Every structure is written in C-alpha cells, then in structure tokens.
Amino acid sequence: PVNRMDPERYVGIVLVDGLSGGEEKLMERLGDRADVIFVGGSAGDDLKFRQTHVFAGGKAHSGAAVLALMRPVAPFEIVKTQSFRSTGKALVASRVDEAGREVLEFNGGPAAAAYAAAAGVPVEAASGRFMHNPVGLMVGGEPYVRSPQRIDGDKMRFYCNVREGMKLELLEGADIVADTQKAVDDVRNALGAIAGIINFHCILRTLELEDKQQAQAYGRIFSGLPTIGFSTYGEQYLGHINQTSTMLVFGRKNQAGKKPSP
C-alpha cells in the first residue's frame, strides 16, 4: 500500500491540468494518504489561459492529474528553489474566497490597498510589482511563494490558494541565476554526481529571466546535465506554490542521497 512505502526509496511525480484550480486539494489528499513525496508541476498553454491538458495512455485530459510512483534504482534528491527573501512586512489574509483564489482583505482592509502600501507604490501601480514582490508563507525561514495574478477592484486574485487567516510576508527578488546555481551545486555535492534532472520551472521564472536578459546564463547552469522539464503554471512540492523550481535529481548507483531500492 502507498501509505506503507518508504519515502527514502520511493518518490512520486504529479502533473496537473494547470487551469483546474484543484492542485491544493489534490496535494492535501496525497499528503493524507502517503508519506512518499510528490513533486511536479501544472500544465500550461503558452500563457493563453484557455485550456490545458495532461497526457496519459495516449490520450489528452483536462480537469485531471497524472501520477507516477517510482522506485528509482539510483539515489535521488528533491530540490525546491526560489529567489526571494522576506522584507519582513506582514500581510494577514483576513477575508478570502478560497474557491476563487481571491483575497478580499489583508490586515482587515482592502487587499489591493494593503499590498500596494507594503510594496510602497500606488494601487494603480501595484500590478507592476507582482513579478518582483510576490508574497510568501514563511516556513522555517524559507518562503513558499504565492504569486498575485491580478487586481480586481479592491481584491486580488492569486495563482494559488491563500487561506483565511494565513500570515504572508511581502517578498523581494534576489539573484535567480546565483540562487539556482547554488541549489544545483548543493545537490551535486550531496549526491556526488548528477545523472539526470526532471525540472518543473515556473513560467513566471521564465518571464523574469527573459525580462532581466538572464535566460542564457540560467541555461548554462544545466549545461552537461541531462535535464527535462517544462515551464509550469505552478509547482507541486508539499503543496502548490509559484515562482519556484521543483526538481527531482538523480545521482548514480552506489552514491549518497536517498536510498535506492534493493
């Protein structure tokens, strides 16, 4: 049974319809039923936001998810990396529409005005700060990013769920190339060598790299490393997050890291 599988020996991949809005519920159910960690991403459609699909058994599906449960023969590690730091400015989601992924109020006032004040810009300029100043749920000093999608009057719509009462902190961007290079170097040191990477890379990271003209520098991080993946509409790792790369990294047999199966 899945609930008895050793997370040191098994790992899961999850691919989700990126417009389904169901990632949080799916990840909660997986967490309730298994100790195995699932890592993955939400399918996109080149920023059209019309219809997204996942594929299984030679067929395309919408409103669905595809799961793969693996027992690797080589050691593996999971990497979660994002390039943001907390500004220390808190935004408590005091009234939300969870089903619609909308925050109506932060800190007891209109969400858009509260976010704009924290970012130090007028409300009409707030959407221009989304890429560089998302918000994050801080866990152990590390942000789990929630990216704003748009402002609608006084409220804000997000790319992932924000729960009522959740304390978020305004984030500020750091060096995405340097941070990702360090994450890859750290996992290489942990494993001894990297045999392959499955990389779920947020589309907002892709846009940021293009905006900063760093796409080539970012690509060089993975030069010589067998890597597959795609730009996602959100990433899966212990929940649903944004502006993050979640990677499943494989080492070679008889190296350190998660134990291979016998």
RAHU-V599629 format. One record per residue. N is the residue number from 0. SS is DSSP state (A for helix, B for strand, O for the rest). OMEGA is omega in whole degrees, 0 to 359 (999 if undefined). Layout:
# RAHU-V599629
n ss omega
N SS OMEGA
N SS OMEGA
This chain:
# RAHU-V599629
n ss omega
0 O 183
1 A 183
2 A 178
3 A 181
4 O 182
5 O 180
6 O 174
7 O 184
8 O 183
9 O 176
10 B 182
11 B 172
12 B 180
13 B 176
14 B 189
15 B 169
16 O 188
17 O 177
18 O 183
19 O 185
20 O 185
21 O 186
22 A 183
23 A 180
24 A 179
25 A 182
26 A 176
27 A 180
28 A 177
29 A 179
30 A 179
31 A 189
32 A 184
33 O 171
34 O 178
35 O 179
36 O 174
37 B 179
38 B 181
39 B 183
40 B 180
41 B 184
42 O 179
43 O 178
44 O 178
45 O 175
46 O 174
47 O 180
48 O 178
49 O 180
50 O 178
51 O 186
52 O 165
53 B 186
54 B 176
55 B 178
56 O 179
57 O 182
58 B 176
59 B 182
60 B 170
61 O 183
62 O 187
63 O 175
64 B 177
65 B 180
66 B 173
67 B 178
68 B 188
69 B 172
70 O 185
71 O 177
72 O 179
73 O 177
74 O 183
75 B 175
76 B 174
77 B 180
78 B 169
79 B 181
80 B 173
81 O 187
82 O 180
83 B 176
84 B 178
85 B 173
86 B 183
87 B 180
88 B 186
89 B 174
90 B 180
91 B 181
92 B 187
93 B 174
94 B 185
95 B 167
96 B 187
97 O 182
98 O 180
99 O 183
100 O 181
101 B 172
102 B 180
103 B 182
104 B 167
105 B 176
106 O 176
107 O 179
108 B 180
109 B 187
110 A 183
111 A 181
112 A 181
113 A 178
114 A 181
115 A 179
116 A 179
117 A 180
118 A 178
119 O 180
120 O 173
121 O 181
122 A 183
123 A 179
124 A 188
125 A 183
126 A 177
127 A 179
128 A 188
129 O 185
130 O 186
131 O 180
132 O 171
133 O 175
134 B 183
135 B 169
136 B 184
137 B 179
138 B 181
139 O 179
140 O 182
141 B 182
142 B 168
143 B 198
144 B 169
145 B 186
146 O 173
147 B 178
148 B 181
149 B 173
150 B 179
151 B 185
152 O 179
153 O 186
154 B 180
155 B 175
156 B 184
157 B 177
158 O 174
159 O 190
160 O 170
161 O 183
162 O 179
163 O 182
164 O 181
165 O 176
166 B 178
167 B 176
168 B 176
169 B 182
170 B 174
171 B 184
172 B 175
173 O 183
174 O 186
175 A 180
176 A 181
177 A 181
178 A 180
179 A 176
180 A 179
181 A 180
182 A 179
183 A 178
184 A 181
185 A 181
186 A 175
187 A 178
188 A 180
189 A 183
190 A 184
191 O 177
192 O 179
193 O 179
194 O 180
195 B 181
196 B 166
197 B 193
198 B 175
199 B 195
200 B 186
201 B 178
202 A 178
203 A 173
204 A 178
205 A 180
206 A 179
207 A 180
208 A 177
209 A 180
210 A 181
211 O 181
212 O 180
213 O 185
214 A 181
215 A 178
216 A 178
217 A 180
218 A 181
219 A 177
220 A 186
221 O 178
222 O 180
223 O 179
224 O 177
225 O 188
226 B 171
227 B 179
228 B 181
229 B 175
230 B 192
231 B 172
232 O 182
233 O 186
234 B 179
235 B 171
236 B 183
237 O 182
238 O 181
239 B 187
240 B 181
241 O 175
242 O 186
243 O 164
244 B 172
245 B 186
246 B 169
247 B 187
248 B 180
249 B 172
250 O 177
251 O 181
252 O 177
253 O 173
254 O 179
255 O 180
256 O 178
257 O 185
258 O 172
259 O 179
260 O 180
261 O 999
